[in-house]
Amino acid sequence: MNDSRTDQTRDGAADAAAPTDAAPEAASTTAPEETVPETATGTPGPDASAATADTPPAEPPADTPPPPPPPAAPPTPQRGRGLGVLALLLALAAAGGTGYLYWLLQQDRTAQESAAAREAAARRSLDELRADLQVARERIREVEATQTERRQAVAGLEDELREVRNRLAAAAREEASAERAPSLAEIEFLLLLADRELRLAGNPRVALAALREADDRIARLDDPALAGVRAAVNDEIAAVEAVAQVDIAGIALRLDSLAGRIEGLPLRGALTPEPTGAASSGAEPASGWDRFVSRVRDAATGLFRLRRSDAPATPLLAPDEAFFLYRNVELDLKSARLAVLAGDAANYTAGLGAARAALAEYFQDEDPAVAAVIEAIDALQQRDITPRWPAISRSVELLRELGNGA
């Protein structure tokens, strides 16, 4: 846009300068013209114009060059004023374009100066940030160095504290060595007793009593070196208490009671004499003949007995077979009792199973007494006589290690 205005300005200046150059040329061409006589007023007279018209033109000599062409008509005043106005407008346009170009150059220079100032400010800010970062890094290094020194100091203090504790423990062991040896031996005996009663005899009550007594003796010694042993003892007490207690003595007594009730239970197919009316009443005949007749009647009644049963006939048992049957069931129950006391779960289950099968096959299970015995055996079969006791030998090992170290 600026270039086009500049070009127009330049073209206008060239057009304005063109008439000025043409004027001298016209003047130079009109110089060799012939002079015409003028009147007093400065205009040619009529005679002269007539003479000029009547006289024929002289023939130019053969060696004379041809005359120059006639000059152009001089410009009128109106045309000169229009050219001046146009030149003025072109000059004003050129001045405006030049000013606009100057303004654009000033704006560009101002923008460049602003960008340079912002760039300088950004560089200064970046330099300041780099300086701050360097200071922060130095502070971090100082803090890390301080922390390292403090850690080393804390580690040294911990080592010194550990050494002091070891010295105090050694001094305490030396001072109480005479009184401590019997106490440690008693504590070890109690711990071994608890382990043996629980693992071999399955007696948690005695084991707990021994462990609690050992804990009391360790507390009375008030020795820091026995802290680990006491913690192990308390863990073992809690582990034994967490296991469900088994009433071995109660189960054995229950089996002994059931074995004593087997004798007299009704059997299937056994012939048992029923009491007669005379015997039940207890009245004796008055005369000897009546007594004789009564005895003969009782004897004849015992020889034959009529019964009605809808179930299949059960083979009759002889008296000696009934005797051995009672004894076999009693022996099965007593075998289960011995298995409970010995902690033998296999023989316990086998004894109860054999007694249960004999009662169901040879005894009248509809009888209330037989049904009660069978129900009691079923309840005993659900009891677990061998609980899984925890190991309580850790405290003994710690105590022995402490004694070897002393």
LUMLOVEX-203774 format. One record per residue (C-alpha): x, y, z; residue in one letter. Coordinates in steps of 0.1 Angstrom, whole numbers, plus 5000, padded with zeros to 4 digits. Layout:
BEGIN
<node><x>X</x><y>Y</y><z>Z</z><r>A</r></node>
...
END
This chain:
BEGIN
<node><x>5000</x><y>5000</y><z>5000</z><r>M</r></node>
<node><x>5028</x><y>5024</y><z>5008</z><r>N</r></node>
<node><x>5047</x><y>5015</y><z>4977</z><r>D</r></node>
<node><x>5017</x><y>5022</y><z>4954</z><r>S</r></node>
<node><x>5012</x><y>5057</y><z>4969</z><r>R</r></node>
<node><x>5049</x><y>5064</y><z>4965</z><r>T</r></node>
<node><x>5048</x><y>5054</y><z>4929</z><r>D</r></node>
<node><x>5017</x><y>5076</y><z>4922</z><r>Q</r></node>
<node><x>5036</x><y>5105</y><z>4939</z><r>T</r></node>
<node><x>5066</x><y>5099</y><z>4916</z><r>R</r></node>
<node><x>5044</x><y>5097</y><z>4885</z><r>D</r></node>
<node><x>5026</x><y>5130</y><z>4894</z><r>G</r></node>
<node><x>5059</x><y>5148</y><z>4898</z><r>A</r></node>
<node><x>5071</x><y>5136</y><z>4865</z><r>A</r></node>
<node><x>5039</x><y>5147</y><z>4848</z><r>D</r></node>
<node><x>5041</x><y>5182</y><z>4864</z><r>A</r></node>
<node><x>5077</x><y>5185</y><z>4853</z><r>A</r></node>
<node><x>5069</x><y>5177</y><z>4816</z><r>A</r></node>
<node><x>5052</x><y>5210</y><z>4806</z><r>P</r></node>
<node><x>5081</x><y>5229</y><z>4821</z><r>T</r></node>
<node><x>5105</x><y>5212</y><z>4799</z><r>D</r></node>
<node><x>5083</x><y>5216</y><z>4768</z><r>A</r></node>
<node><x>5081</x><y>5254</y><z>4772</z><r>A</r></node>
<node><x>5118</x><y>5261</y><z>4764</z><r>P</r></node>
<node><x>5116</x><y>5238</y><z>4734</z><r>E</r></node>
<node><x>5087</x><y>5258</y><z>4720</z><r>A</r></node>
<node><x>5105</x><y>5290</y><z>4726</z><r>A</r></node>
<node><x>5135</x><y>5277</y><z>4709</z><r>S</r></node>
<node><x>5116</x><y>5267</y><z>4678</z><r>T</r></node>
<node><x>5098</x><y>5300</y><z>4675</z><r>T</r></node>
<node><x>5130</x><y>5320</y><z>4675</z><r>A</r></node>
<node><x>5140</x><y>5318</y><z>4638</z><r>P</r></node>
<node><x>5105</x><y>5329</y><z>4626</z><r>E</r></node>
<node><x>5103</x><y>5360</y><z>4603</z><r>E</r></node>
<node><x>5093</x><y>5392</y><z>4620</z><r>T</r></node>
<node><x>5061</x><y>5407</y><z>4610</z><r>V</r></node>
<node><x>5057</x><y>5445</y><z>4611</z><r>P</r></node>
<node><x>5035</x><y>5456</y><z>4638</z><r>E</r></node>
<node><x>5013</x><y>5486</y><z>4641</z><r>T</r></node>
<node><x>5015</x><y>5510</y><z>4668</z><r>A</r></node>
<node><x>4994</x><y>5488</y><z>4689</z><r>T</r></node>
<node><x>5017</x><y>5459</y><z>4684</z><r>G</r></node>
<node><x>4994</x><y>5439</y><z>4659</z><r>T</r></node>
<node><x>5002</x><y>5433</y><z>4622</z><r>P</r></node>
<node><x>4983</x><y>5456</y><z>4598</z><r>G</r></node>
<node><x>4960</x><y>5445</y><z>4571</z><r>P</r></node>
<node><x>4984</x><y>5455</y><z>4544</z><r>D</r></node>
<node><x>5010</x><y>5434</y><z>4556</z><r>A</r></node>
<node><x>4987</x><y>5404</y><z>4559</z><r>S</r></node>
<node><x>4975</x><y>5411</y><z>4524</z><r>A</r></node>
<node><x>5009</x><y>5414</y><z>4510</z><r>A</r></node>
<node><x>5018</x><y>5383</y><z>4526</z><r>T</r></node>
<node><x>4988</x><y>5365</y><z>4512</z><r>A</r></node>
<node><x>4993</x><y>5378</y><z>4477</z><r>D</r></node>
<node><x>5030</x><y>5372</y><z>4474</z><r>T</r></node>
<node><x>5038</x><y>5337</y><z>4465</z><r>P</r></node>
<node><x>5062</x><y>5319</y><z>4487</z><r>P</r></node>
<node><x>5097</x><y>5319</y><z>4477</z><r>A</r></node>
<node><x>5110</x><y>5286</y><z>4465</z><r>E</r></node>
<node><x>5137</x><y>5273</y><z>4487</z><r>P</r></node>
<node><x>5170</x><y>5267</y><z>4472</z><r>P</r></node>
<node><x>5180</x><y>5233</y><z>4464</z><r>A</r></node>
<node><x>5207</x><y>5232</y><z>4491</z><r>D</r></node>
<node><x>5185</x><y>5246</y><z>4519</z><r>T</r></node>
<node><x>5172</x><y>5221</y><z>4545</z><r>P</r></node>
<node><x>5135</x><y>5217</y><z>4550</z><r>P</r></node>
<node><x>5119</x><y>5240</y><z>4575</z><r>P</r></node>
<node><x>5111</x><y>5227</y><z>4610</z><r>P</r></node>
<node><x>5076</x><y>5217</y><z>4619</z><r>P</r></node>
<node><x>5053</x><y>5243</y><z>4633</z><r>P</r></node>
<node><x>5054</x><y>5247</y><z>4671</z><r>P</r></node>
<node><x>5026</x><y>5235</y><z>4693</z><r>A</r></node>
<node><x>5001</x><y>5259</y><z>4706</z><r>A</r></node>
<node><x>5010</x><y>5273</y><z>4740</z><r>P</r></node>
<node><x>4990</x><y>5260</y><z>4770</z><r>P</r></node>
<node><x>4960</x><y>5279</y><z>4781</z><r>T</r></node>
<node><x>4958</x><y>5293</y><z>4817</z><r>P</r></node>
<node><x>4931</x><y>5269</y><z>4828</z><r>Q</r></node>
<node><x>4951</x><y>5239</y><z>4818</z><r>R</r></node>
<node><x>4981</x><y>5252</y><z>4838</z><r>G</r></node>
<node><x>4960</x><y>5257</y><z>4869</z><r>R</r></node>
<node><x>4947</x><y>5221</y><z>4867</z><r>G</r></node>
<node><x>4982</x><y>5208</y><z>4864</z><r>L</r></node>
<node><x>4992</x><y>5228</y><z>4894</z><r>G</r></node>
<node><x>4964</x><y>5215</y><z>4915</z><r>V</r></node>
<node><x>4972</x><y>5179</y><z>4904</z><r>L</r></node>
<node><x>5009</x><y>5185</y><z>4912</z><r>A</r></node>
<node><x>4999</x><y>5199</y><z>4946</z><r>L</r></node>
<node><x>4976</x><y>5169</y><z>4953</z><r>L</r></node>
<node><x>5004</x><y>5145</y><z>4943</z><r>L</r></node>
<node><x>5028</x><y>5164</y><z>4966</z><r>A</r></node>
<node><x>5004</x><y>5162</y><z>4995</z><r>L</r></node>
<node><x>4999</x><y>5124</y><z>4988</z><r>A</r></node>
<node><x>5036</x><y>5119</y><z>4987</z><r>A</r></node>
<node><x>5040</x><y>5138</y><z>5020</z><r>A</r></node>
<node><x>5012</x><y>5118</y><z>5036</z><r>G</r></node>
<node><x>5027</x><y>5085</y><z>5024</z><r>G</r></node>
<node><x>5061</x><y>5096</y><z>5036</z><r>T</r></node>
<node><x>5046</x><y>5105</y><z>5070</z><r>G</r></node>
<node><x>5028</x><y>5072</y><z>5072</z><r>Y</r></node>
<node><x>5059</x><y>5053</y><z>5063</z><r>L</r></node>
<node><x>5078</x><y>5073</y><z>5090</z><r>Y</r></node>
<node><x>5050</x><y>5064</y><z>5115</z><r>W</r></node>
<node><x>5052</x><y>5027</y><z>5106</z><r>L</r></node>
<node><x>5090</x><y>5028</y><z>5110</z><r>L</r></node>
<node><x>5086</x><y>5045</y><z>5144</z><r>Q</r></node>
<node><x>5060</x><y>5018</y><z>5155</z><r>Q</r></node>
<node><x>5083</x><y>4990</y><z>5143</z><r>D</r></node>
<node><x>5112</x><y>5006</y><z>5162</z><r>R</r></node>
<node><x>5091</x><y>5010</y><z>5193</z><r>T</r></node>
<node><x>5080</x><y>4974</y><z>5191</z><r>A</r></node>
<node><x>5116</x><y>4962</y><z>5187</z><r>Q</r></node>
<node><x>5126</x><y>4983</y><z>5216</z><r>E</r></node>
<node><x>5098</x><y>4969</y><z>5237</z><r>S</r></node>
<node><x>5107</x><y>4933</y><z>5227</z><r>A</r></node>
<node><x>5143</x><y>4940</y><z>5235</z><r>A</r></node>
<node><x>5133</x><y>4954</y><z>5269</z><r>A</r></node>
<node><x>5111</x><y>4923</y><z>5277</z><r>R</r></node>
<node><x>5139</x><y>4900</y><z>5266</z><r>E</r></node>
<node><x>5163</x><y>4918</y><z>5288</z><r>A</r></node>
<node><x>5139</x><y>4916</y><z>5317</z><r>A</r></node>
<node><x>5133</x><y>4879</y><z>5311</z><r>A</r></node>
<node><x>5171</x><y>4873</y><z>5310</z><r>R</r></node>
<node><x>5175</x><y>4892</y><z>5343</z><r>R</r></node>
<node><x>5147</x><y>4871</y><z>5358</z><r>S</r></node>
<node><x>5163</x><y>4839</y><z>5346</z><r>L</r></node>
<node><x>5196</x><y>4849</y><z>5360</z><r>D</r></node>
<node><x>5179</x><y>4857</y><z>5393</z><r>E</r></node>
<node><x>5161</x><y>4823</y><z>5393</z><r>L</r></node>
<node><x>5194</x><y>4805</y><z>5386</z><r>R</r></node>
<node><x>5211</x><y>4824</y><z>5414</z><r>A</r></node>
<node><x>5182</x><y>4814</y><z>5438</z><r>D</r></node>
<node><x>5184</x><y>4778</y><z>5426</z><r>L</r></node>
<node><x>5221</x><y>4777</y><z>5433</z><r>Q</r></node>
<node><x>5215</x><y>4791</y><z>5468</z><r>V</r></node>
<node><x>5188</x><y>4765</y><z>5474</z><r>A</r></node>
<node><x>5211</x><y>4737</y><z>5463</z><r>R</r></node>
<node><x>5238</x><y>4749</y><z>5486</z><r>E</r></node>
<node><x>5213</x><y>4750</y><z>5515</z><r>R</r></node>
<node><x>5201</x><y>4715</y><z>5506</z><r>I</r></node>
<node><x>5237</x><y>4703</y><z>5507</z><r>R</r></node>
<node><x>5242</x><y>4720</y><z>5541</z><r>E</r></node>
<node><x>5210</x><y>4704</y><z>5554</z><r>V</r></node>
<node><x>5220</x><y>4669</y><z>5541</z><r>E</r></node>
<node><x>5254</x><y>4673</y><z>5557</z><r>A</r></node>
<node><x>5238</x><y>4683</y><z>5590</z><r>T</r></node>
<node><x>5215</x><y>4653</y><z>5589</z><r>Q</r></node>
<node><x>5243</x><y>4630</y><z>5582</z><r>T</r></node>
<node><x>5262</x><y>4643</y><z>5611</z><r>E</r></node>
<node><x>5231</x><y>4640</y><z>5634</z><r>R</r></node>
<node><x>5225</x><y>4604</y><z>5622</z><r>R</r></node>
<node><x>5261</x><y>4595</y><z>5630</z><r>Q</r></node>
<node><x>5257</x><y>4611</y><z>5664</z><r>A</r></node>
<node><x>5225</x><y>4592</y><z>5671</z><r>V</r></node>
<node><x>5241</x><y>4559</y><z>5659</z><r>A</r></node>
<node><x>5270</x><y>4566</y><z>5683</z><r>G</r></node>
<node><x>5246</x><y>4573</y><z>5712</z><r>L</r></node>
<node><x>5227</x><y>4540</y><z>5705</z><r>E</r></node>
<node><x>5260</x><y>4521</y><z>5705</z><r>D</r></node>
<node><x>5269</x><y>4537</y><z>5738</z><r>E</r></node>
<node><x>5235</x><y>4530</y><z>5753</z><r>L</r></node>
<node><x>5237</x><y>4494</y><z>5742</z><r>R</r></node>
<node><x>5271</x><y>4490</y><z>5758</z><r>E</r></node>
<node><x>5259</x><y>4506</y><z>5790</z><r>V</r></node>
<node><x>5229</x><y>4482</y><z>5791</z><r>R</r></node>
<node><x>5252</x><y>4452</y><z>5786</z><r>N</r></node>
<node><x>5275</x><y>4464</y><z>5814</z><r>R</r></node>
<node><x>5245</x><y>4469</y><z>5837</z><r>L</r></node>
<node><x>5232</x><y>4434</y><z>5829</z><r>A</r></node>
<node><x>5266</x><y>4419</y><z>5834</z><r>A</r></node>
<node><x>5270</x><y>4437</y><z>5867</z><r>A</r></node>
<node><x>5235</x><y>4426</y><z>5878</z><r>A</r></node>
<node><x>5244</x><y>4390</y><z>5869</z><r>R</r></node>
<node><x>5276</x><y>4391</y><z>5889</z><r>E</r></node>
<node><x>5260</x><y>4406</y><z>5919</z><r>E</r></node>
<node><x>5230</x><y>4382</y><z>5920</z><r>A</r></node>
<node><x>5249</x><y>4351</y><z>5908</z><r>S</r></node>
<node><x>5249</x><y>4335</y><z>5943</z><r>A</r></node>
<node><x>5211</x><y>4340</y><z>5948</z><r>E</r></node>
<node><x>5202</x><y>4335</y><z>5912</z><r>R</r></node>
<node><x>5215</x><y>4300</y><z>5905</z><r>A</r></node>
<node><x>5190</x><y>4282</y><z>5927</z><r>P</r></node>
<node><x>5161</x><y>4303</y><z>5914</z><r>S</r></node>
<node><x>5169</x><y>4296</y><z>5878</z><r>L</r></node>
<node><x>5171</x><y>4259</y><z>5885</z><r>A</r></node>
<node><x>5137</x><y>4260</y><z>5902</z><r>E</r></node>
<node><x>5122</x><y>4279</y><z>5872</z><r>I</r></node>
<node><x>5137</x><y>4254</y><z>5848</z><r>E</r></node>
<node><x>5122</x><y>4225</y><z>5868</z><r>F</r></node>
<node><x>5088</x><y>4241</y><z>5867</z><r>L</r></node>
<node><x>5089</x><y>4247</y><z>5830</z><r>L</r></node>
<node><x>5100</x><y>4211</y><z>5823</z><r>L</r></node>
<node><x>5072</x><y>4198</y><z>5846</z><r>L</r></node>
<node><x>5047</x><y>4218</y><z>5826</z><r>A</r></node>
<node><x>5060</x><y>4205</y><z>5793</z><r>D</r></node>
<node><x>5059</x><y>4169</y><z>5805</z><r>R</r></node>
<node><x>5024</x><y>4171</y><z>5820</z><r>E</r></node>
<node><x>5010</x><y>4186</y><z>5789</z><r>L</r></node>
<node><x>5028</x><y>4166</y><z>5762</z><r>R</r></node>
<node><x>5029</x><y>4132</y><z>5779</z><r>L</r></node>
<node><x>5001</x><y>4131</y><z>5804</z><r>A</r></node>
<node><x>4978</x><y>4155</y><z>5787</z><r>G</r></node>
<node><x>4971</x><y>4173</y><z>5820</z><r>N</r></node>
<node><x>4966</x><y>4210</y><z>5812</z><r>P</r></node>
<node><x>4956</x><y>4219</y><z>5847</z><r>R</r></node>
<node><x>4990</x><y>4209</y><z>5862</z><r>V</r></node>
<node><x>5008</x><y>4224</y><z>5833</z><r>A</r></node>
<node><x>4991</x><y>4257</y><z>5838</z><r>L</r></node>
<node><x>4999</x><y>4257</y><z>5875</z><r>A</r></node>
<node><x>5036</x><y>4250</y><z>5868</z><r>A</r></node>
<node><x>5038</x><y>4278</y><z>5842</z><r>L</r></node>
<node><x>5021</x><y>4303</y><z>5865</z><r>R</r></node>
<node><x>5044</x><y>4295</y><z>5893</z><r>E</r></node>
<node><x>5074</x><y>4299</y><z>5870</z><r>A</r></node>
<node><x>5061</x><y>4333</y><z>5859</z><r>D</r></node>
<node><x>5058</x><y>4344</y><z>5896</z><r>D</r></node>
<node><x>5093</x><y>4334</y><z>5904</z><r>R</r></node>
<node><x>5107</x><y>4353</y><z>5874</z><r>I</r></node>
<node><x>5088</x><y>4384</y><z>5885</z><r>A</r></node>
<node><x>5102</x><y>4381</y><z>5920</z><r>R</r></node>
<node><x>5138</x><y>4380</y><z>5906</z><r>L</r></node>
<node><x>5132</x><y>4413</y><z>5888</z><r>D</r></node>
<node><x>5160</x><y>4406</y><z>5864</z><r>D</r></node>
<node><x>5160</x><y>4425</y><z>5830</z><r>P</r></node>
<node><x>5178</x><y>4396</y><z>5814</z><r>A</r></node>
<node><x>5148</x><y>4373</y><z>5820</z><r>L</r></node>
<node><x>5124</x><y>4395</y><z>5801</z><r>A</r></node>
<node><x>5125</x><y>4373</y><z>5770</z><r>G</r></node>
<node><x>5119</x><y>4342</y><z>5791</z><r>V</r></node>
<node><x>5090</x><y>4357</y><z>5809</z><r>R</r></node>
<node><x>5074</x><y>4368</y><z>5776</z><r>A</r></node>
<node><x>5077</x><y>4332</y><z>5763</z><r>A</r></node>
<node><x>5061</x><y>4318</y><z>5795</z><r>V</r></node>
<node><x>5031</x><y>4341</y><z>5792</z><r>N</r></node>
<node><x>5027</x><y>4332</y><z>5755</z><r>D</r></node>
<node><x>5027</x><y>4295</y><z>5765</z><r>E</r></node>
<node><x>5001</x><y>4301</y><z>5792</z><r>I</r></node>
<node><x>4978</x><y>4319</y><z>5767</z><r>A</r></node>
<node><x>4983</x><y>4291</y><z>5742</z><r>A</r></node>
<node><x>4973</x><y>4263</y><z>5767</z><r>V</r></node>
<node><x>4943</x><y>4283</y><z>5779</z><r>E</r></node>
<node><x>4931</x><y>4287</y><z>5743</z><r>A</r></node>
<node><x>4927</x><y>4249</y><z>5738</z><r>V</r></node>
<node><x>4893</x><y>4235</y><z>5749</z><r>A</r></node>
<node><x>4896</x><y>4217</y><z>5781</z><r>Q</r></node>
<node><x>4888</x><y>4179</y><z>5781</z><r>V</r></node>
<node><x>4873</x><y>4164</y><z>5813</z><r>D</r></node>
<node><x>4891</x><y>4131</y><z>5812</z><r>I</r></node>
<node><x>4881</x><y>4122</y><z>5847</z><r>A</r></node>
<node><x>4845</x><y>4130</y><z>5841</z><r>G</r></node>
<node><x>4844</x><y>4108</y><z>5809</z><r>I</r></node>
<node><x>4861</x><y>4079</y><z>5828</z><r>A</r></node>
<node><x>4836</x><y>4082</y><z>5857</z><r>L</r></node>
<node><x>4807</x><y>4082</y><z>5832</z><r>R</r></node>
<node><x>4819</x><y>4050</y><z>5815</z><r>L</r></node>
<node><x>4824</x><y>4033</y><z>5849</z><r>D</r></node>
<node><x>4788</x><y>4042</y><z>5858</z><r>S</r></node>
<node><x>4775</x><y>4028</y><z>5825</z><r>L</r></node>
<node><x>4794</x><y>3996</y><z>5829</z><r>A</r></node>
<node><x>4777</x><y>3991</y><z>5863</z><r>G</r></node>
<node><x>4742</x><y>3996</y><z>5848</z><r>R</r></node>
<node><x>4746</x><y>3968</y><z>5822</z><r>I</r></node>
<node><x>4738</x><y>3940</y><z>5846</z><r>E</r></node>
<node><x>4700</x><y>3935</y><z>5847</z><r>G</r></node>
<node><x>4691</x><y>3951</y><z>5814</z><r>L</r></node>
<node><x>4665</x><y>3931</y><z>5795</z><r>P</r></node>
<node><x>4678</x><y>3909</y><z>5767</z><r>L</r></node>
<node><x>4661</x><y>3898</y><z>5735</z><r>R</r></node>
<node><x>4649</x><y>3861</y><z>5737</z><r>G</r></node>
<node><x>4658</x><y>3856</y><z>5774</z><r>A</r></node>
<node><x>4635</x><y>3835</y><z>5796</z><r>L</r></node>
<node><x>4630</x><y>3852</y><z>5829</z><r>T</r></node>
<node><x>4605</x><y>3838</y><z>5854</z><r>P</r></node>
<node><x>4575</x><y>3860</y><z>5861</z><r>E</r></node>
<node><x>4562</x><y>3863</y><z>5897</z><r>P</r></node>
<node><x>4529</x><y>3845</y><z>5904</z><r>T</r></node>
<node><x>4500</x><y>3860</y><z>5922</z><r>G</r></node>
<node><x>4506</x><y>3840</y><z>5954</z><r>A</r></node>
<node><x>4542</x><y>3849</y><z>5954</z><r>A</r></node>
<node><x>4534</x><y>3885</y><z>5948</z><r>S</r></node>
<node><x>4508</x><y>3887</y><z>5975</z><r>S</r></node>
<node><x>4531</x><y>3870</y><z>6000</z><r>G</r></node>
<node><x>4502</x><y>3850</y><z>6016</z><r>A</r></node>
<node><x>4510</x><y>3814</y><z>6027</z><r>E</r></node>
<node><x>4484</x><y>3786</y><z>6025</z><r>P</r></node>
<node><x>4469</x><y>3777</y><z>6058</z><r>A</r></node>
<node><x>4471</x><y>3739</y><z>6056</z><r>S</r></node>
<node><x>4499</x><y>3716</y><z>6044</z><r>G</r></node>
<node><x>4478</x><y>3703</y><z>6015</z><r>W</r></node>
<node><x>4472</x><y>3738</y><z>6002</z><r>D</r></node>
<node><x>4509</x><y>3745</y><z>6004</z><r>R</r></node>
<node><x>4517</x><y>3713</y><z>5984</z><r>F</r></node>
<node><x>4491</x><y>3721</y><z>5957</z><r>V</r></node>
<node><x>4504</x><y>3757</y><z>5954</z><r>S</r></node>
<node><x>4540</x><y>3745</y><z>5949</z><r>R</r></node>
<node><x>4530</x><y>3720</y><z>5923</z><r>V</r></node>
<node><x>4510</x><y>3747</y><z>5905</z><r>R</r></node>
<node><x>4540</x><y>3770</y><z>5905</z><r>D</r></node>
<node><x>4563</x><y>3744</y><z>5891</z><r>A</r></node>
<node><x>4539</x><y>3735</y><z>5863</z><r>A</r></node>
<node><x>4534</x><y>3771</y><z>5854</z><r>T</r></node>
<node><x>4572</x><y>3777</y><z>5851</z><r>G</r></node>
<node><x>4575</x><y>3748</y><z>5826</z><r>L</r></node>
<node><x>4552</x><y>3763</y><z>5800</z><r>F</r></node>
<node><x>4547</x><y>3800</y><z>5790</z><r>R</r></node>
<node><x>4527</x><y>3814</y><z>5761</z><r>L</r></node>
<node><x>4536</x><y>3847</y><z>5745</z><r>R</r></node>
<node><x>4523</x><y>3866</y><z>5714</z><r>R</r></node>
<node><x>4548</x><y>3886</y><z>5693</z><r>S</r></node>
<node><x>4543</x><y>3901</y><z>5659</z><r>D</r></node>
<node><x>4581</x><y>3905</y><z>5653</z><r>A</r></node>
<node><x>4603</x><y>3876</y><z>5640</z><r>P</r></node>
<node><x>4612</x><y>3851</y><z>5667</z><r>A</r></node>
<node><x>4645</x><y>3858</y><z>5684</z><r>T</r></node>
<node><x>4667</x><y>3828</y><z>5693</z><r>P</r></node>
<node><x>4665</x><y>3821</y><z>5730</z><r>L</r></node>
<node><x>4696</x><y>3827</y><z>5751</z><r>L</r></node>
<node><x>4708</x><y>3802</y><z>5776</z><r>A</r></node>
<node><x>4716</x><y>3816</y><z>5811</z><r>P</r></node>
<node><x>4753</x><y>3811</y><z>5806</z><r>D</r></node>
<node><x>4751</x><y>3830</y><z>5773</z><r>E</r></node>
<node><x>4733</x><y>3859</y><z>5789</z><r>A</r></node>
<node><x>4760</x><y>3860</y><z>5816</z><r>F</r></node>
<node><x>4788</x><y>3863</y><z>5791</z><r>F</r></node>
<node><x>4769</x><y>3888</y><z>5771</z><r>L</r></node>
<node><x>4766</x><y>3911</y><z>5801</z><r>Y</r></node>
<node><x>4803</x><y>3906</y><z>5808</z><r>R</r></node>
<node><x>4813</x><y>3914</y><z>5772</z><r>N</r></node>
<node><x>4794</x><y>3947</y><z>5772</z><r>V</r></node>
<node><x>4809</x><y>3957</y><z>5805</z><r>E</r></node>
<node><x>4844</x><y>3949</y><z>5793</z><r>L</r></node>
<node><x>4839</x><y>3970</y><z>5762</z><r>D</r></node>
<node><x>4829</x><y>4000</y><z>5783</z><r>L</r></node>
<node><x>4858</x><y>3995</y><z>5807</z><r>K</r></node>
<node><x>4883</x><y>3992</y><z>5778</z><r>S</r></node>
<node><x>4870</x><y>4026</y><z>5766</z><r>A</r></node>
<node><x>4875</x><y>4040</y><z>5801</z><r>R</r></node>
<node><x>4912</x><y>4028</y><z>5801</z><r>L</r></node>
<node><x>4917</x><y>4043</y><z>5766</z><r>A</r></node>
<node><x>4904</x><y>4077</y><z>5779</z><r>V</r></node>
<node><x>4929</x><y>4077</y><z>5808</z><r>L</r></node>
<node><x>4957</x><y>4067</y><z>5784</z><r>A</r></node>
<node><x>4947</x><y>4092</y><z>5757</z><r>G</r></node>
<node><x>4942</x><y>4064</y><z>5732</z><r>D</r></node>
<node><x>4915</x><y>4077</y><z>5708</z><r>A</r></node>
<node><x>4914</x><y>4045</y><z>5686</z><r>A</r></node>
<node><x>4907</x><y>4021</y><z>5715</z><r>N</r></node>
<node><x>4882</x><y>4046</y><z>5730</z><r>Y</r></node>
<node><x>4862</x><y>4047</y><z>5697</z><r>T</r></node>
<node><x>4865</x><y>4009</y><z>5692</z><r>A</r></node>
<node><x>4852</x><y>4001</y><z>5728</z><r>G</r></node>
<node><x>4823</x><y>4024</y><z>5726</z><r>L</r></node>
<node><x>4814</x><y>4011</y><z>5691</z><r>G</r></node>
<node><x>4814</x><y>3974</y><z>5703</z><r>A</r></node>
<node><x>4793</x><y>3982</y><z>5733</z><r>A</r></node>
<node><x>4768</x><y>4002</y><z>5712</z><r>R</r></node>
<node><x>4765</x><y>3974</y><z>5686</z><r>A</r></node>
<node><x>4759</x><y>3947</y><z>5714</z><r>A</r></node>
<node><x>4732</x><y>3968</y><z>5730</z><r>L</r></node>
<node><x>4714</x><y>3974</y><z>5697</z><r>A</r></node>
<node><x>4715</x><y>3936</y><z>5687</z><r>E</r></node>
<node><x>4710</x><y>3916</y><z>5719</z><r>Y</r></node>
<node><x>4691</x><y>3940</y><z>5742</z><r>F</r></node>
<node><x>4656</x><y>3953</y><z>5741</z><r>Q</r></node>
<node><x>4662</x><y>3989</y><z>5728</z><r>D</r></node>
<node><x>4626</x><y>3999</y><z>5733</z><r>E</r></node>
<node><x>4632</x><y>3995</y><z>5771</z><r>D</r></node>
<node><x>4638</x><y>4029</y><z>5787</z><r>P</r></node>
<node><x>4669</x><y>4018</y><z>5806</z><r>A</r></node>
<node><x>4685</x><y>4003</y><z>5775</z><r>V</r></node>
<node><x>4676</x><y>4034</y><z>5754</z><r>A</r></node>
<node><x>4692</x><y>4057</y><z>5781</z><r>A</r></node>
<node><x>4725</x><y>4037</y><z>5780</z><r>V</r></node>
<node><x>4726</x><y>4038</y><z>5742</z><r>I</r></node>
<node><x>4720</x><y>4075</y><z>5742</z><r>E</r></node>
<node><x>4748</x><y>4081</y><z>5767</z><r>A</r></node>
<node><x>4772</x><y>4060</y><z>5746</z><r>I</r></node>
<node><x>4762</x><y>4081</y><z>5715</z><r>D</r></node>
<node><x>4770</x><y>4113</y><z>5734</z><r>A</r></node>
<node><x>4804</x><y>4099</y><z>5745</z><r>L</r></node>
<node><x>4813</x><y>4090</y><z>5710</z><r>Q</r></node>
<node><x>4812</x><y>4127</y><z>5700</z><r>Q</r></node>
<node><x>4837</x><y>4137</y><z>5726</z><r>R</r></node>
<node><x>4873</x><y>4144</y><z>5715</z><r>D</r></node>
<node><x>4897</x><y>4130</y><z>5741</z><r>I</r></node>
<node><x>4930</x><y>4140</y><z>5723</z><r>T</r></node>
<node><x>4931</x><y>4178</y><z>5719</z><r>P</r></node>
<node><x>4961</x><y>4193</y><z>5700</z><r>R</r></node>
<node><x>4982</x><y>4208</y><z>5728</z><r>W</r></node>
<node><x>5007</x><y>4235</y><z>5718</z><r>P</r></node>
<node><x>5044</x><y>4232</y><z>5723</z><r>A</r></node>
<node><x>5057</x><y>4249</y><z>5754</z><r>I</r></node>
<node><x>5094</x><y>4242</y><z>5753</z><r>S</r></node>
<node><x>5105</x><y>4276</y><z>5740</z><r>R</r></node>
<node><x>5108</x><y>4291</y><z>5775</z><r>S</r></node>
<node><x>5130</x><y>4263</y><z>5786</z><r>V</r></node>
<node><x>5154</x><y>4268</y><z>5756</z><r>E</r></node>
<node><x>5157</x><y>4305</y><z>5763</z><r>L</r></node>
<node><x>5164</x><y>4299</y><z>5800</z><r>L</r></node>
<node><x>5191</x><y>4274</y><z>5791</z><r>R</r></node>
<node><x>5207</x><y>4298</y><z>5766</z><r>E</r></node>
<node><x>5207</x><y>4325</y><z>5793</z><r>L</r></node>
<node><x>5223</x><y>4301</y><z>5818</z><r>G</r></node>
<node><x>5250</x><y>4291</y><z>5793</z><r>N</r></node>
<node><x>5258</x><y>4327</y><z>5785</z><r>G</r></node>
<node><x>5262</x><y>4336</y><z>5822</z><r>A</r></node>
END
